[in-house]
Amino acid sequence: MPVRRTRPLCVLAAALALTVTAPAAVANAAGSAPDSPAALREVLFVGNNWDGTADVIESTGDFARIGRIDVIPDKDERMAEINADPIRWIYFTAIRNSVGEGHDQFVDDMYATPDGTSVVVSRPSFADVVSLDLATGRIDWRFPVSGYRSDHMAVSPDGKRVAVSASTSNTVHVLDIETGEELGSFATGDKPHENVFSGDGRYIWNMSIGEVNTALDATWLDWTKGDRRITVADATTFEQVKVIDMRDRLDAAGLKDHSDAVRPAAFSPDESKLYFQVSFFNGFLEYDIATDRITRTKTLPKNPATSDDRTTWVNDSRHHGITVKPDGTKLCVAGTMDDYATVVDRATLEQGPLVTASKPYWATVSGDGKSCVVSESGADRVTAIDFATGEKTVSVPVGDHPQRVRLGRVEADWTSPSGS
């Protein structure tokens, strides 16, 4: 699909010179550069997975809603294609009845282009990635992923490339963010999930989570979940550079009962440590990249009201969402099935207050770096928590089942496209 215009891109200088073993710290989620020829406004994009919209809210302060975008303006066309293809219809229905919890998944992840004119969105139920013009709401380009479902994405530090997981084909596609042209791809473990670019843009880290939709959730059946690993790929040649299987590292740390499915992850500012969640665990682990070993484990409180039946936990997630304060002193964790979020001191791993939240599904950092922002998918709102006090400061309503929250930029005078 041709692009209607070409936009200037501003290059974001890499903060650190990295080796292959050093991943990115907290990514510049917008893929945006500090300088731009247009006046831009920093915002947070909130993907409302079940209703196919993205809310745009203030990135600091009261986090008030600025506008809303329809991310499925082509729904009728896509549904006609799905209904005409029995195999695609089976997968579409399976997504609805499994990972979608009875709902279609219309927006998983999103990133704004550096010039603030478009937002790129992965749409799991439509198995694609689209770029939406923020002024008109129209689709600039569309890329169908291999297989039948798209998932988490990542944007390169210079804002020029976007990587997307194709979860049923065990592939990561890397696209030109301006044109949607595929620049390359690489193979992963089973069900690729999270993607992270290294700070210099040379490598892409992918975490595969395996089969999270089966009921074989007992500890002794963990082996049935498939090939779960971190794959590090060269972002230029797309060759596999390194594979990290956390099973051996967990066993060495005395954590044989822990799943090796790495879920959301966050890197320390110096990119020496990886903090990650795994399936079924109420807590997170610290992994030292240089020594290739798990160095600390943090178990967070269980909610007494949370069922002990692991098959009732959504997509094997006990906790899903973790981020690091920019200065590296605090972490913020979304305790998804335990219905809270909390700030954790990175040095001591002591948690702060447990802030009540309804199925919090993601955690990110506010534009000023002072707050942790979590999406409450069970209450259709976004909540900010002060890193300094660990206390909730504000909640704002958003659309149906918010999940990913990403920093980005829009033009300074931006308003919702008509019809959104």
FENDA-V315676 format. One record per residue. RES is the residue in one letter. SS is DSSP state (helix for helix, strand for strand, loop for the rest). PHI is phi in radians with two decimals (none if undefined). D_CENTER is the distance of its C-alpha to the mean C-alpha in Angstrom with 2 decimals. Layout:
res: {RES/RES}
ss: {SS/SS}
phi: {PHI/PHI}
d_center: {D_CENTER/D_CENTER}
This chain:
res: {M/P/V/R/R/T/R/P/L/C/V/L/A/A/A/L/A/L/T/V/T/A/P/A/A/V/A/N/A/A/G/S/A/P/D/S/P/A/A/L/R/E/V/L/F/V/G/N/N/W/D/G/T/A/D/V/I/E/S/T/G/D/F/A/R/I/G/R/I/D/V/I/P/D/K/D/E/R/M/A/E/I/N/A/D/P/I/R/W/I/Y/F/T/A/I/R/N/S/V/G/E/G/H/D/Q/F/V/D/D/M/Y/A/T/P/D/G/T/S/V/V/V/S/R/P/S/F/A/D/V/V/S/L/D/L/A/T/G/R/I/D/W/R/F/P/V/S/G/Y/R/S/D/H/M/A/V/S/P/D/G/K/R/V/A/V/S/A/S/T/S/N/T/V/H/V/L/D/I/E/T/G/E/E/L/G/S/F/A/T/G/D/K/P/H/E/N/V/F/S/G/D/G/R/Y/I/W/N/M/S/I/G/E/V/N/T/A/L/D/A/T/W/L/D/W/T/K/G/D/R/R/I/T/V/A/D/A/T/T/F/E/Q/V/K/V/I/D/M/R/D/R/L/D/A/A/G/L/K/D/H/S/D/A/V/R/P/A/A/F/S/P/D/E/S/K/L/Y/F/Q/V/S/F/F/N/G/F/L/E/Y/D/I/A/T/D/R/I/T/R/T/K/T/L/P/K/N/P/A/T/S/D/D/R/T/T/W/V/N/D/S/R/H/H/G/I/T/V/K/P/D/G/T/K/L/C/V/A/G/T/M/D/D/Y/A/T/V/V/D/R/A/T/L/E/Q/G/P/L/V/T/A/S/K/P/Y/W/A/T/V/S/G/D/G/K/S/C/V/V/S/E/S/G/A/D/R/V/T/A/I/D/F/A/T/G/E/K/T/V/S/V/P/V/G/D/H/P/Q/R/V/R/L/G/R/V/E/A/D/W/T/S/P/S/G/S}
ss: {loop/loop/loop/loop/loop/loop/loop/loop/loop/loop/loop/loop/loop/loop/loop/loop/loop/loop/loop/loop/loop/loop/loop/loop/loop/loop/loop/loop/loop/loop/loop/loop/loop/loop/loop/loop/loop/loop/loop/strand/strand/strand/strand/strand/strand/strand/strand/strand/loop/loop/loop/loop/strand/strand/strand/strand/strand/strand/loop/loop/loop/loop/loop/loop/strand/strand/strand/strand/strand/strand/loop/loop/loop/loop/helix/helix/helix/helix/helix/helix/helix/helix/helix/loop/loop/helix/helix/helix/helix/helix/helix/helix/helix/helix/helix/helix/helix/loop/loop/loop/loop/loop/loop/loop/loop/loop/loop/loop/strand/strand/strand/strand/loop/loop/loop/loop/loop/strand/strand/strand/strand/strand/strand/helix/helix/helix/loop/strand/strand/strand/strand/strand/strand/loop/loop/loop/loop/loop/strand/strand/strand/strand/strand/strand/loop/loop/loop/loop/loop/strand/strand/strand/strand/strand/strand/loop/loop/loop/loop/loop/strand/strand/strand/strand/strand/strand/loop/loop/loop/loop/strand/strand/strand/strand/strand/strand/loop/loop/loop/loop/loop/strand/strand/strand/strand/strand/strand/loop/loop/loop/loop/strand/strand/strand/strand/strand/strand/loop/loop/loop/loop/loop/strand/strand/strand/strand/strand/strand/loop/loop/loop/loop/loop/loop/loop/loop/loop/loop/helix/helix/helix/helix/helix/helix/helix/loop/loop/loop/loop/strand/strand/strand/strand/strand/loop/loop/loop/loop/loop/strand/strand/strand/strand/strand/loop/helix/helix/helix/helix/helix/helix/helix/loop/loop/loop/loop/loop/loop/loop/loop/loop/strand/strand/strand/strand/strand/strand/loop/loop/loop/loop/loop/strand/strand/strand/strand/strand/strand/loop/loop/loop/loop/strand/strand/strand/strand/strand/strand/loop/loop/loop/loop/strand/strand/strand/strand/strand/strand/strand/loop/loop/loop/loop/loop/loop/loop/loop/loop/loop/helix/helix/helix/loop/helix/helix/helix/loop/loop/loop/loop/loop/strand/strand/strand/loop/loop/loop/loop/loop/strand/strand/strand/strand/strand/strand/helix/helix/helix/loop/strand/strand/strand/strand/strand/strand/loop/loop/loop/loop/loop/strand/loop/loop/loop/strand/strand/loop/loop/loop/strand/strand/strand/strand/strand/strand/loop/loop/loop/loop/loop/strand/strand/strand/strand/strand/strand/loop/loop/loop/loop/strand/strand/strand/strand/strand/strand/loop/loop/loop/loop/loop/strand/strand/strand/strand/strand/strand/loop/loop/loop/loop/strand/strand/strand/strand/strand/strand/strand/strand/strand/strand/loop/loop/loop/loop/loop/loop/loop/loop/loop}
phi: {none/-1.19/-1.62/-1.45/-2.77/-1.98/-1.91/-1.26/-2.00/-1.86/-1.51/-1.58/-1.14/-1.17/-1.38/-2.41/-1.52/-2.04/-1.63/-1.10/-1.54/-2.01/-1.44/-1.25/-1.37/-0.98/-1.21/-1.23/-1.03/-1.41/1.12/-1.79/-1.82/-1.22/-1.99/-2.70/-1.22/-1.80/-1.28/-2.07/-2.18/-1.35/-2.48/-1.98/-1.68/-2.08/-1.50/-1.66/-1.07/-1.49/-1.88/1.24/-2.30/-2.27/-1.52/-1.94/-2.21/-1.04/-1.53/-2.58/1.16/-1.58/0.94/-1.14/-1.30/-1.72/-3.04/-2.49/-2.14/-1.45/-1.65/-2.21/-1.13/-1.77/-0.97/-1.06/-1.14/-1.13/-1.16/-1.09/-1.13/-1.14/-1.17/-1.54/-2.16/-1.01/-1.19/-1.08/-1.12/-1.08/-1.14/-1.01/-1.20/-1.13/-1.07/-1.06/-1.55/-2.04/-1.07/-1.45/0.94/1.57/-2.21/-1.29/-1.84/-1.79/-2.62/-1.74/-2.39/-2.76/-2.47/-1.40/-1.28/-1.03/-1.50/1.28/-1.76/-2.46/-2.26/-1.77/-2.26/-1.62/-2.17/-0.98/-1.16/-1.68/0.91/-2.66/-2.25/-2.25/-1.92/-1.86/-1.23/-1.24/-1.43/-1.88/1.43/-1.43/-1.46/-1.39/-2.62/-2.40/-2.16/-1.30/-1.36/-1.22/1.42/-2.29/-2.77/-1.76/-2.53/-1.06/-2.23/-2.67/-2.00/-1.14/-1.02/-1.50/1.34/-1.62/-2.24/-2.23/-1.84/-2.34/-1.43/-1.78/-1.28/-1.62/-1.94/0.95/-2.42/-1.97/-1.69/-2.04/-2.05/-1.23/-1.20/-1.45/-1.95/1.40/-1.22/-1.32/-1.59/2.95/-2.72/-2.58/-1.44/-2.29/-1.29/-1.27/1.01/-1.02/-2.28/-1.26/-2.21/-2.49/-1.44/-1.20/-1.09/-1.62/1.34/-1.46/-2.33/-2.11/-1.77/-2.12/-1.91/-1.75/-1.95/1.29/-1.43/-1.72/-1.86/-1.54/-1.65/-1.50/-1.78/-1.11/-0.96/-1.26/-1.78/-1.01/-1.09/-1.33/-1.36/1.77/-1.50/-1.95/-2.83/-1.67/-1.95/-1.82/-2.12/-1.21/-1.34/-1.83/-1.62/1.16/-1.42/-1.20/-1.84/-2.73/-2.19/-2.09/-1.73/-1.25/-0.99/-1.11/-1.20/-1.14/-1.07/-1.12/-1.56/1.37/-2.01/-1.14/-1.52/-1.48/-1.17/-1.77/-1.46/-1.34/-1.72/-0.97/-2.47/-2.43/-1.91/-1.15/-0.98/-1.51/1.05/-1.69/-2.18/-2.03/-1.87/-2.49/-1.76/-2.23/-0.96/1.28/-1.83/-1.57/2.80/-2.67/-2.21/-1.91/-2.09/-1.53/-1.24/-1.15/-1.60/1.03/-2.62/-1.38/-1.82/-2.56/-2.23/-2.07/-1.67/-1.70/-1.06/-1.53/-1.45/-1.01/-1.44/-1.39/-1.08/-1.46/-1.34/-1.10/-1.23/-1.56/-1.46/-1.10/0.89/1.16/-1.52/-1.56/-2.14/-2.51/2.37/-2.64/-2.56/-2.11/-1.04/-0.93/-1.47/1.42/-1.48/-2.32/-2.02/-2.29/-2.16/-1.64/-1.55/-0.90/-1.36/-1.69/1.01/-2.71/-2.29/-2.65/-1.67/-2.12/-1.23/-1.22/-1.23/-1.79/1.11/-1.41/-1.50/-1.58/-1.02/-1.53/-1.49/-1.03/-2.60/-1.63/0.79/-1.13/-2.01/-2.78/-2.43/-2.51/-1.91/-1.15/-1.05/-1.58/1.32/-1.63/-2.24/-1.66/-2.01/-2.03/-1.63/-1.67/-1.19/-1.46/-2.21/0.95/-2.68/-2.03/-2.16/-1.81/-2.17/-1.22/-1.07/-1.22/-1.81/1.34/-1.75/-1.15/-1.92/-2.84/-2.23/-2.28/-1.29/-2.37/-1.46/-1.35/1.09/-1.16/-2.21/-1.17/-2.22/-2.32/-1.23/-2.81/-2.35/-2.22/-1.11/-0.99/-1.78/-1.12/-2.34/-1.02/-1.07/-1.09/1.61/-1.46}
d_center: {26.25/27.73/26.18/28.28/28.07/27.09/25.34/25.99/23.21/23.45/22.56/20.68/22.67/21.05/21.49/22.55/24.33/22.54/23.72/21.78/21.15/19.45/15.71/14.18/14.10/11.73/10.87/12.56/9.60/12.27/13.84/16.91/20.22/22.49/25.34/25.64/28.76/27.60/27.24/23.59/22.03/18.83/16.73/13.53/12.02/11.23/10.40/13.12/12.43/16.01/18.05/16.47/16.30/14.33/16.01/16.68/17.72/19.36/17.32/20.00/23.11/23.27/19.90/22.01/20.87/21.99/21.43/19.67/18.80/19.53/16.95/19.28/22.63/23.58/23.14/26.83/26.87/23.90/25.41/28.76/27.42/25.82/29.00/31.12/29.44/29.99/27.47/24.64/25.83/25.69/22.07/21.18/23.10/21.68/18.07/19.52/21.48/19.11/15.33/16.02/18.52/21.14/19.13/17.94/14.25/14.46/11.14/7.69/6.06/8.55/10.25/13.90/16.54/18.41/21.43/19.77/21.29/18.53/14.94/13.22/11.49/10.55/12.78/12.84/16.39/17.74/16.28/15.80/14.28/16.35/17.20/18.69/21.48/20.94/24.71/25.68/22.71/23.81/21.89/22.57/21.36/19.85/18.76/19.10/17.19/19.35/19.66/18.67/14.94/11.95/8.35/5.05/6.44/7.72/10.90/14.01/15.74/18.46/16.34/18.16/15.85/12.59/11.43/10.25/10.55/13.62/13.52/17.24/18.66/16.98/16.34/14.05/15.45/15.67/16.93/18.98/17.12/20.58/22.05/19.50/21.74/20.47/21.19/20.68/18.79/18.82/19.07/16.89/17.50/17.30/14.22/11.77/8.19/6.04/7.70/9.24/12.47/15.40/16.89/19.73/17.73/19.78/17.39/14.08/12.82/11.42/11.16/12.83/13.23/16.42/18.02/16.47/18.62/22.01/24.23/25.18/23.49/26.44/26.10/28.80/27.01/23.84/25.18/24.84/21.05/21.33/20.52/17.53/17.07/15.34/16.50/17.15/18.33/20.39/18.63/22.11/23.86/20.91/23.00/21.72/22.57/21.67/20.61/19.88/20.68/20.06/22.81/25.55/24.04/23.59/27.13/28.53/27.19/28.87/25.77/26.93/25.82/22.14/19.80/18.58/15.31/12.76/9.66/7.17/9.25/10.70/13.75/17.00/18.30/20.86/18.39/20.75/18.76/15.56/14.59/12.83/12.95/14.65/15.56/18.32/18.53/18.83/18.02/16.57/18.19/19.07/19.57/21.96/21.20/24.79/26.50/24.00/24.26/22.71/24.49/23.62/22.35/21.61/22.36/21.58/23.91/24.03/24.56/28.01/27.12/24.34/25.83/26.46/26.06/22.92/23.03/22.28/18.87/16.12/14.87/16.24/13.93/16.19/13.75/9.96/8.38/9.99/10.75/14.04/16.60/17.56/20.94/19.64/21.78/19.41/16.25/14.72/13.74/12.83/15.58/14.44/17.64/19.82/19.16/18.81/16.86/18.59/18.99/20.20/22.59/21.47/25.09/26.40/23.36/25.12/23.06/24.00/24.62/22.67/21.51/21.81/18.78/18.50/15.80/13.19/9.76/7.55/9.15/9.46/12.80/15.30/16.97/19.92/18.15/20.24/17.96/14.92/13.32/12.11/11.67/14.61/14.06/17.61/19.27/17.60/17.28/15.37/17.05/17.68/19.04/21.35/20.60/24.39/25.54/22.64/23.80/22.26/23.36/22.34/20.60/20.31/20.27/17.78/17.61/17.36/14.51/11.91/8.34/5.58/7.78/8.27/11.67/13.89/17.57/19.98/23.70/25.61/27.46/24.70/25.16/23.71/25.00/27.91/27.11/23.57}
